[in-house]
Amino acid sequence: MDSISDRRSSFRARHGALRWTLAGILSVAQFSPAAFAADPKQPSALPEKAADPGAARTSIFRSGVLETKEGLTLRLVADLGSVNIMPIQAGSSPVVRYTVHVETDARGAAAAQLLKNYSLKAGTSSTGVEIAGQLFPQGAHYTNAQFWVQFEIAVPRNYNLEVNTDAGDIATGDLGGAAVLKTQGGNIIAGKIGRAGLALHGRPVAKLETEGGHIKVLDVAGDLTAFTAGGHINAGNISGDASLHSGGGHIRARQIGGRADLETAGGNITVGQAASFVSVHTGGGQIDFGEVKGSVRAQTGGGGIHVIYVSGPMEVESNGGSICLTGASGAVQAATSGGSITAWINPNAPPGSGPVRLEAPSQLASGTGDIIVYIPRNLAVNIDAVVANGTEQHIEADAGLHLTMQRPPNGVGQVRAVGVLNGGGAPLKLRTTAGKIRLQYLDAQVALRDSLIQEQQDRLNKRFVEVGFPPLSFIGPESRPSIPPPATPDKMEQKNSGTDWLEDFLGDLERRFRGSISESQDDFLKRLTYHPDPIYPTLAQRAGIHGFVTLQVKFTKDGRVEVEKVLEGEPALVDAAIDAVNRWRGTPAWVKGKQVEVVSTLKFDFQLR
């Protein structure tokens, strides 16, 4: 994002069209006479440029210095202009220095008259310094003139700010006071705001509002409230509560020390670390969490939800995206209408030895997607898994779980598996209409979990670095179980020793010529341990785009799936299929004691409902 100090707001003056409802316009009576830096009739503290008929623009500068005290407030109101506020040098006497640069593209005498009529008032009061800039209505023959106004201001380091401009950007450096920054349409870029021990009696340390631009703030020593009608919000480290709302842009918060309320009409939401309750809502974007030492409530109208670790209760819901929870210590309520759910549930261990327990009932539900859950061996829980329309192959469980299967009488219908583990505890309900359910112990797929955590950490830090924030260090509070050793080559050879000699011969021949083996789509999918479904692009649905996507894919030796070739499909649908496949993970193939790559052809069916 460009530096706001290098920008200038343009404004076309039209007869009778300017707004004169500036809040807090300051009259002459509000200032002490000696405080005025420049009289409107003699506006320039520096020599004015001559109105050169051949010049592209004519400009004037007005500047002044006002004595003040640390901890007071700058109040600036302008109907036009970008504002750049920086701290004065450390050790300097507490003063407010300002320079206002006004330009117009009018020519000759018209330019001189327009610049002369620009009103600038600056003065001191018992609460600080007040500056007001105003462009008065011009005659009809000036209706095509354009204006540019730039405020450059230096204040004491612990000064408070109240800035309101009707048209322009606002930029501030690192300041120790509170800040209220408002613009009707520009961007807001702020450095550090606030300091330790700043008492505001329930008011936020920073309140940032724009009717259409982006907001970026580095750090806030206290509470932050930010609103934009449509731009992005990027926040660094917030020590207090955060209330961030956008009409449709992305929201990124690196660290939040208090409670958080984040909402956007359609963008993505990213939270690196949070220390308390977090509530997020997006009309259709992706939701990504790092580590939350509290509880979470997250809802999206269509995107996926990815979470590294949450220590408290969690409620997550997507209208169609996949949900991946690599660390859930509290009770979990997760629901998606069509995506898959993958969750590692691992409650914190109690003092001493004994089983671990969920603090409250938990339920994971998907309309048509699969549900894969990993649990610790010492979890005391009542498991109740139901596939509304399936066969007994739709529920798979580790043999050590000893679940009781209730099969449909006609082979197809409702399938249910129940079990009481380690004496029983809070219920864990798994529900899907037509997907599959798989239950495994935590130590079954440690490498997969570590891979997903690393991917999520990289994804989060990439987004923070993109907007100029330093990367985060993630330290999960739970200890990860050791990775079980893979099957030895000898055992793999014994397993394959009974296969048909012709299959071995053909397999060897294929490996020599292709460096891999081929499998059908069904056999290929059985290797997968994590396979979120593609998300049907909203724009494609609205445009009526549907049909098949066929991809040639390769299962690599490290358990990843790569797309080698697109065989058919509409571009909008192809991108959605590739995005899903690139996130798939599974168990590598072994043949005669050696890992090999597997090639297959996958077909995806995107159909309008």
C-alpha positions in Angstrom: 0.0 0.0 0.0 1.4 3.4 -0.9 2.4 5.8 1.8 -0.3 8.2 2.6 2.1 11.0 3.0 2.8 10.8 -0.7 -0.9 11.0 -1.7 -3.1 14.0 -2.2 -6.9 14.0 -2.4 -8.5 15.6 -5.4 -11.8 17.4 -5.1 -13.9 19.0 -7.9 -15.5 22.2 -6.6 -19.1 22.6 -7.9 -21.3 25.5 -7.2 -23.6 24.8 -4.2 -22.4 21.1 -4.0 -20.0 21.3 -1.1 -21.1 20.0 2.3 -20.9 22.4 5.2 -21.8 20.1 8.1 -18.3 19.6 9.4 -18.5 18.5 13.0 -16.8 21.0 15.4 -16.0 23.8 12.9 -14.1 26.2 15.0 -15.0 29.9 15.2 -12.6 32.7 15.8 -13.9 33.2 19.3 -12.7 29.7 20.3 -9.1 30.7 19.9 -6.8 33.1 21.6 -5.8 35.8 19.1 -2.1 35.1 19.5 -2.7 31.4 18.6 -3.5 32.0 15.0 -0.7 30.9 12.7 -2.1 32.6 9.6 -5.0 34.9 8.9 -7.3 33.7 6.1 -6.7 36.9 4.2 -3.0 36.5 4.4 -2.8 32.7 4.3 0.8 31.9 3.6 3.6 31.7 6.2 5.8 30.9 3.3 5.9 32.9 0.0 3.0 32.1 -2.3 3.8 30.8 -5.8 2.9 33.2 -8.5 -0.2 32.3 -10.6 1.7 31.3 -13.7 -0.7 31.0 -16.6 1.6 28.3 -18.1 1.9 26.2 -14.9 -0.1 23.0 -14.5 -1.0 23.8 -10.9 -0.8 26.7 -8.5 -0.2 26.1 -4.8 0.4 27.8 -1.4 1.8 26.6 1.9 0.5 27.7 5.3 2.4 26.6 8.4 2.7 27.4 12.1 3.9 26.3 15.5 1.7 26.1 18.6 3.0 25.5 22.1 1.2 22.8 24.1 1.7 20.1 26.8 2.2 16.3 26.7 -1.0 14.3 27.0 -3.4 16.8 25.4 -5.4 16.4 22.2 -5.1 17.5 18.6 -8.5 18.0 17.0 -8.5 18.4 13.3 -11.6 18.8 11.1 -11.4 19.3 7.3 -13.8 19.0 4.4 -11.0 18.0 2.1 -7.4 16.8 2.6 -5.1 13.9 3.4 -3.5 14.0 6.9 -0.1 12.8 7.9 0.7 13.0 11.6 4.1 12.1 13.1 5.7 12.5 16.6 8.2 15.3 17.2 11.8 14.3 18.0 12.4 12.9 21.5 13.5 15.6 24.0 12.0 18.5 22.0 9.8 21.0 23.6 6.1 20.0 23.4 4.7 21.9 20.4 2.4 21.1 17.5 4.0 22.0 14.1 1.8 22.0 11.0 2.1 22.7 7.3 -0.9 22.7 4.9 -0.2 22.5 1.2 -3.1 23.6 -1.0 -3.1 23.2 -4.8 -5.5 23.9 -7.7 -5.4 23.4 -11.4 -7.2 26.8 -12.0 -5.2 29.4 -13.9 -4.2 33.0 -13.4 -6.3 35.3 -11.2 -8.9 32.5 -10.7 -6.2 30.4 -9.0 -5.1 33.2 -6.7 -8.7 33.9 -5.7 -9.5 30.3 -5.0 -6.4 29.7 -2.9 -7.0 33.0 -1.0 -10.5 31.9 -0.1 -9.3 28.6 1.5 -10.0 28.9 5.2 -7.5 27.6 7.7 -7.9 28.2 11.5 -5.5 26.9 14.1 -5.3 27.7 17.8 -4.9 26.4 21.3 -7.4 25.6 24.0 -7.3 24.2 27.5 -7.6 20.7 26.0 -4.9 21.0 23.3 -4.7 22.2 19.7 -7.5 22.7 17.2 -7.2 23.0 13.4 -10.0 23.4 10.9 -9.6 23.6 7.1 -12.5 24.5 4.9 -13.0 25.2 1.2 -15.7 27.8 0.7 -18.2 27.7 -2.2 -16.9 29.3 -5.4 -18.5 31.2 -8.2 -20.0 29.5 -11.3 -16.9 30.2 -13.4 -14.8 28.1 -11.0 -16.9 25.0 -11.2 -14.3 22.9 -13.1 -11.4 23.7 -10.7 -9.8 20.8 -8.8 -8.1 21.1 -5.4 -5.5 19.1 -3.5 -5.0 19.6 0.2 -2.3 17.9 2.3 -1.9 18.3 6.1 1.6 17.6 7.5 1.6 17.7 11.4 4.1 16.9 14.1 2.8 16.4 17.7 4.3 15.4 21.1 4.7 11.6 21.3 2.0 11.1 23.9 -0.6 13.3 22.3 -4.2 12.2 21.6 -5.7 12.5 18.2 -9.2 13.3 16.9 -9.1 13.6 13.1 -12.1 13.9 10.8 -11.7 14.5 7.1 -14.5 14.3 4.5 -12.2 13.3 1.7 -8.6 12.0 2.1 -6.3 9.5 3.6 -5.0 9.5 7.2 -1.6 8.3 8.3 0.0 8.4 11.7 3.3 7.3 13.2 4.0 5.7 16.6 2.1 7.7 19.2 1.4 7.0 22.8 -2.0 8.7 23.1 -5.5 7.5 22.1 -6.6 8.0 18.5 -10.0 8.6 16.8 -9.5 8.7 13.1 -12.3 9.1 10.6 -12.4 9.7 6.8 -15.4 9.5 4.4 -13.5 7.7 1.8 -9.8 7.4 2.2 -7.4 4.8 3.7 -6.2 4.8 7.3 -2.6 3.7 8.1 -1.5 3.9 11.7 1.6 2.9 13.5 1.6 2.0 17.2 -1.3 3.6 19.2 -1.5 4.0 23.0 0.9 3.2 25.8 0.8 1.1 29.0 -1.3 2.6 31.8 -3.4 4.9 29.5 -6.8 5.2 31.2 -9.8 6.0 29.0 -12.7 5.0 31.2 -14.3 2.4 28.9 -13.4 4.1 25.6 -11.2 2.3 23.1 -7.6 3.4 22.7 -8.1 3.4 18.9 -11.3 4.0 16.9 -10.7 4.0 13.2 -13.5 4.5 10.6 -13.6 4.9 6.8 -16.6 4.8 4.5 -14.7 2.9 1.8 -11.0 2.7 2.2 -8.6 0.1 3.8 -7.4 0.2 7.4 -4.0 -0.9 8.7 -2.8 -0.5 12.3 0.5 -1.8 13.7 -0.1 -2.2 17.4 -2.7 -1.0 19.9 -2.0 -0.9 23.6 -5.7 -1.4 24.6 -9.0 -1.9 22.8 -9.4 -1.3 19.1 -12.6 -0.6 17.1 -12.3 -0.5 13.4 -14.9 -0.1 10.6 -14.8 0.1 6.9 -17.7 0.0 4.5 -15.9 -2.2 2.0 -12.1 -2.2 2.4 -9.7 -4.6 4.2 -8.7 -4.4 7.9 -5.2 -5.4 8.9 -4.3 -5.3 12.6 -1.0 -6.2 14.2 -0.9 -6.8 18.0 -3.9 -5.7 20.0 -3.5 -6.0 23.8 -7.1 -5.5 24.6 -10.5 -6.2 22.9 -10.9 -6.0 19.2 -14.1 -5.1 17.2 -13.3 -5.2 13.5 -16.1 -4.9 10.9 -15.9 -4.6 7.1 -18.6 -4.4 4.5 -16.9 -7.0 2.4 -13.1 -6.9 2.7 -10.6 -9.3 4.3 -9.8 -9.1 8.0 -6.4 -10.1 9.4 -5.5 -9.8 13.1 -2.0 -11.0 14.1 -2.5 -11.1 17.9 -5.5 -10.2 20.1 -5.1 -10.1 23.9 -8.8 -9.7 24.8 -12.1 -10.6 23.4 -12.6 -10.4 19.6 -15.6 -9.7 17.4 -14.7 -9.9 13.7 -17.2 -9.6 10.9 -17.1 -9.1 7.1 -19.9 -9.4 4.5 -17.8 -11.6 2.3 -14.0 -11.5 2.8 -11.6 -13.9 4.5 -10.9 -13.7 8.2 -7.4 -14.6 9.6 -6.5 -14.7 13.3 -3.0 -15.6 14.3 -3.2 -15.9 18.1 -5.9 -14.9 20.5 -6.1 -15.1 24.3 -9.8 -15.0 25.0 -13.2 -15.6 23.4 -13.2 -15.0 19.6 -16.4 -14.6 17.5 -16.0 -14.3 13.7 -18.5 -14.2 10.9 -18.1 -13.9 7.1 -20.7 -14.0 4.4 -18.7 -16.4 2.3 -15.0 -16.2 2.9 -12.3 -18.5 4.4 -11.7 -18.6 8.1 -8.2 -19.4 9.4 -7.1 -19.6 13.1 -3.7 -20.2 14.6 -3.8 -20.7 18.4 -6.7 -19.6 20.6 -6.4 -19.8 24.3 -10.1 -19.4 24.8 -13.3 -20.3 23.1 -14.3 -19.8 19.4 -17.5 -19.2 17.5 -17.0 -19.1 13.7 -19.4 -19.0 10.9 -19.0 -18.7 7.1 -21.5 -18.6 4.3 -19.5 -20.9 2.1 -15.7 -21.0 2.7 -13.6 -23.5 4.7 -12.6 -23.3 8.3 -9.0 -24.2 9.4 -7.9 -24.2 13.0 -4.5 -25.1 14.5 -5.4 -25.2 18.2 -8.3 -24.0 20.5 -8.1 -24.6 24.2 -11.8 -23.9 25.0 -15.2 -24.8 23.6 -15.6 -24.4 19.8 -18.6 -23.8 17.6 -17.8 -23.7 13.9 -20.2 -23.7 10.9 -19.8 -23.5 7.2 -22.5 -23.5 4.6 -20.6 -25.7 2.3 -16.8 -25.6 2.9 -14.6 -28.1 4.6 -13.6 -27.9 8.3 -10.1 -29.0 9.6 -9.4 -28.8 13.4 -5.9 -30.1 14.2 -6.1 -29.4 17.9 -9.4 -29.2 19.9 -9.1 -29.5 23.7 -12.6 -28.5 24.6 -16.1 -29.5 23.5 -16.7 -29.2 19.7 -19.8 -28.3 17.7 -18.9 -28.4 14.0 -21.3 -28.4 11.1 -21.1 -28.1 7.3 -23.8 -28.6 4.7 -21.5 -30.3 2.1 -17.8 -30.2 3.0 -15.7 -32.7 4.9 -14.8 -32.5 8.6 -11.4 -33.6 10.0 -10.7 -33.2 13.7 -8.1 -34.2 16.2 -9.8 -34.1 19.6 -7.4 -34.1 22.5 -8.7 -32.8 25.9 -6.1 -31.5 28.3 -4.9 -34.3 30.7 -6.1 -33.9 34.4 -3.5 -33.9 37.2 -2.1 -37.3 37.8 -2.9 -40.3 35.6 -6.3 -41.4 34.3 -8.6 -40.9 31.4 -9.2 -37.5 29.7 -12.7 -36.2 29.2 -14.7 -33.8 27.1 -16.1 -31.0 29.2 -19.5 -31.1 27.4 -21.3 -33.0 24.7 -19.8 -32.7 21.2 -21.2 -33.2 17.7 -19.7 -33.1 14.2 -22.2 -33.1 11.4 -21.9 -32.9 7.6 -24.7 -33.0 5.0 -22.9 -35.0 2.3 -19.2 -34.9 3.3 -17.0 -37.3 5.2 -16.1 -37.1 8.9 -12.7 -38.2 10.1 -12.0 -38.0 13.9 -8.8 -38.8 15.8 -9.1 -39.3 19.6 -6.6 -40.3 22.4 -6.6 -43.8 23.6 -7.5 -42.7 27.2 -10.5 -40.6 26.2 -13.6 -41.5 28.3 -16.5 -40.9 26.0 -19.7 -42.3 24.6 -19.4 -42.5 20.8 -22.5 -42.4 18.6 -21.8 -42.3 14.8 -24.6 -42.3 12.2 -24.7 -42.3 8.4 -28.3 -41.6 7.4 -28.0 -43.3 4.0 -25.2 -45.8 3.5 -23.8 -49.3 4.0 -21.7 -50.8 6.7 -18.6 -49.8 4.7 -19.5 -46.1 5.4 -18.3 -46.4 9.0 -14.7 -47.4 9.6 -13.1 -47.5 13.1 -9.9 -48.6 14.7 -10.3 -52.2 15.9 -9.3 -51.2 19.4 -12.4 -49.0 19.7 -14.7 -52.0 19.8 -17.7 -50.2 18.4 -21.0 -52.0 18.0 -22.3 -51.7 14.4 -26.0 -51.5 13.7 -26.5 -52.4 10.1 -29.4 -51.5 7.8 -31.8 -54.5 7.3 -31.7 -54.3 3.5 -28.0 -53.5 3.2 -28.6 -49.9 2.4 -30.0 -47.3 4.8 -29.1 -45.9 8.2 -25.8 -47.2 9.6 -24.9 -46.7 13.2 -21.9 -47.4 15.4 -21.9 -46.9 19.1 -19.3 -47.5 21.9 -18.4 -46.7 25.5 -14.7 -46.0 25.9 -12.8 -46.0 29.2 -16.0 -46.1 31.3 -17.9 -43.5 29.2 -18.3 -39.8 29.4 -19.8 -36.9 27.5 -21.3 -38.0 24.2 -19.4 -37.5 20.9 -21.9 -37.6 18.1 -20.9 -37.9 14.4 -23.6 -37.4 11.8 -23.5 -37.4 8.0 -26.2 -38.0 5.4 -24.3 -39.7 2.7 -20.6 -39.4 3.5 -18.3 -41.7 5.4 -17.2 -41.7 9.0 -13.8 -42.8 10.1 -12.6 -43.0 13.8 -9.0 -43.5 14.6 -6.6 -43.1 17.5 -4.5 -39.9 17.7 -1.2 -41.7 17.0 -2.5 -43.2 13.8 -1.8 -40.1 11.6 0.7 -38.0 13.5 2.7 -37.2 10.3 -0.5 -36.0 8.6 -1.4 -33.8 11.5 2.1 -32.3 11.7 2.0 -31.6 8.0 -1.4 -29.9 8.2 -0.2 -27.8 11.1 2.9 -26.7 9.3 0.8 -25.8 6.2 -1.6 -23.7 8.3 1.3 -21.9 10.0 2.9 -21.1 6.7 -0.5 -19.9 5.3 -1.1 -17.6 8.2 2.4 -16.1 8.2 2.3 -15.6 4.5 -0.8 -13.5 4.9 0.7 -11.4 7.7 4.0 -10.9 5.9 2.1 -9.8 2.8 0.7 -6.8 4.7 4.0 -5.9 6.4 3.7 -7.8 9.8 6.4 -10.0 11.1 5.7 -13.8 11.1 4.4 -15.5 14.3 6.0 -18.2 16.3 3.4 -20.9 17.1 3.9 -23.1 20.2 1.1 -25.5 20.9 0.4 -26.2 24.5 -0.2 -29.9 24.0 2.6 -32.4 23.6 2.4 -34.2 20.3 2.4 -38.0 20.4 5.4 -39.8 18.9 5.2 -40.9 15.3 4.7 -44.6 15.1 7.3 -46.4 12.9 6.1 -47.3 9.4 5.8 -50.9 8.3 9.2 -52.4 7.5 10.1 -53.4 3.9 10.3 -57.1 5.0 6.7 -57.0 6.2 5.6 -55.3 3.0 7.3 -58.0 1.0 5.5 -60.7 3.0 2.2 -58.9 2.4 2.8 -58.9 -1.3 4.4 -62.4 -1.6 1.0 -64.1 -2.2 0.0 -61.9 -5.1 -0.4 -63.2 -8.6 2.9 -63.6 -10.5 1.4 -61.9 -13.6 0.3 -58.9 -11.5 3.9 -58.6 -10.2 5.4 -58.9 -13.6 3.1 -56.2 -15.1 3.6 -54.0 -12.0 7.4 -54.3 -12.4 7.2 -53.5 -16.1 5.0 -50.4 -15.4 7.3 -49.1 -12.7 10.4 -49.5 -15.0 8.8 -47.6 -17.9 6.7 -45.0 -16.0 8.4 -44.8 -12.5 5.0 -45.3 -10.9 1.9 -47.5 -10.8 -1.6 -46.9 -11.9 -4.8 -47.3 -9.9 -8.5 -46.8 -10.4 -10.2 -43.8 -8.9 -11.8 -46.0 -6.2 -8.5 -47.6 -5.1 -6.7 -44.3 -5.3 -9.3 -42.6 -3.0 -8.9 -45.4 -0.4 -5.3 -44.2 0.2 -6.4 -40.8 1.3 -6.6 -39.8 4.9 -7.5 -36.2 4.3 -9.6 -35.2 1.3 -11.7 -32.1 1.5 -14.3 -31.8 -1.3 -14.1 -29.1 -3.9 -16.1 -26.0 -3.2 -18.5 -25.1 -6.0 -17.5 -21.5 -6.9 -20.4 -19.1 -6.2 -19.8 -17.1 -9.4 -19.9 -20.3 -11.5 -23.2 -21.3 -9.9 -24.7 -17.9 -10.6 -23.5 -18.1 -14.2 -25.0 -21.6 -14.6 -21.7 -23.3 -15.2 -21.7 -27.0 -14.5 -20.3 -30.3 -15.7 -17.4 -32.7 -15.2 -13.8 -32.0 -14.4 -11.3 -34.8 -15.1 -7.8 -34.6 -13.7 -4.7 -36.8 -14.1 -3.1 -36.9 -10.6 -0.1 -38.4 -8.9 0.2 -39.7 -5.3 3.8 -38.8 -4.3 6.1 -40.7 -2.0 5.7 -38.2 0.8 1.9 -38.6 0.9 0.9 -35.5 -1.2 -1.3 -35.4 -4.3 -0.2 -33.4 -7.3 -2.2 -32.6 -10.4 -0.3 -33.6 -13.5 -2.7 -32.8 -16.3 -6.2 -31.3 -16.8 -8.1 -33.6 -19.2 -11.4 -31.8 -19.3 -13.6 -29.2 -17.6 -14.6 -25.5 -17.5 -11.7 -23.3 -16.2 -13.8 -22.0 -13.2 -14.6 -25.5 -12.1 -11.1 -26.8 -12.9 -9.5 -24.3 -10.4 -11.9 -25.4 -7.6 -11.0 -29.1 -8.2 -7.3 -28.4 -8.3 -7.4 -26.3 -5.1 -9.1 -29.3 -3.3 -6.7 -32.0 -4.7 -3.6 -30.0 -3.8 -4.7 -30.2 -0.1 -5.3 -34.0 -0.1 -3.0 -36.2 2.0 -2.7 -40.0 2.4 -0.6 -43.1 3.0 2.2 -43.6 0.4 2.2 -46.9 -1.7 4.7 -49.6 -1.0 5.6 -52.3 -3.6 8.3 -54.9 -2.8 9.7 -52.9 0.1 10.0 -49.7 -1.9 7.8 -46.6 -1.9 6.3 -45.8 -5.3 4.2 -43.1 -6.8 0.7 -43.8 -7.8 -1.1 -42.3 -10.9 -4.8 -42.1 -11.4 -7.6 -40.3 -13.2 -10.2 -38.5 -11.1 -13.5 -37.2 -12.3 -15.5 -34.5 -10.4 -19.1 -33.8 -11.0 -20.3 -30.2 -10.5 -24.1 -30.1 -10.8 -26.4 -27.2 -10.1 -29.1 -27.9 -7.5 
